[in-house]
Amino acid sequence: MHPLMRYRGEPVEVRMRDGRMYRGVIDGDPPPGGIFIISPFRRRFIPFFAIAFVFSFRFRRRIF
């Protein structure tokens, strides 16, 4: 299991390498190599190699 899965069900903010920001909740059992983020609009797959930072809204700290 990837270390990010311990934050499953919590609101997070993910910043991609290209600067795009996604906000949502880490969801379910992802396929190997990524995570699913549920946002108010849709469910999005984000590959691990593209993640630059993950912030938890509850603690406001950087996970990586």
C-alpha positions, 0 to 999 in steps of 0.5 A: 500500500502506498503511504498516501493511502493512510490519508484516504477519506480526508480532504487533500490538495494535490499540486502537479509537477506542471503547477495545476492544483486539484482539491478533493478527497482521496478515494478507494482502492486505486490501480497501481501507480496512482490515486483517485481524487473525488472533487465536487465535479468528478472523480480523477485519477492522478499518477504518483509520478506526477504529484509534486505535493499533497496537502491535508486540509485538516493539518495544513502540512505537506505530506512529502 
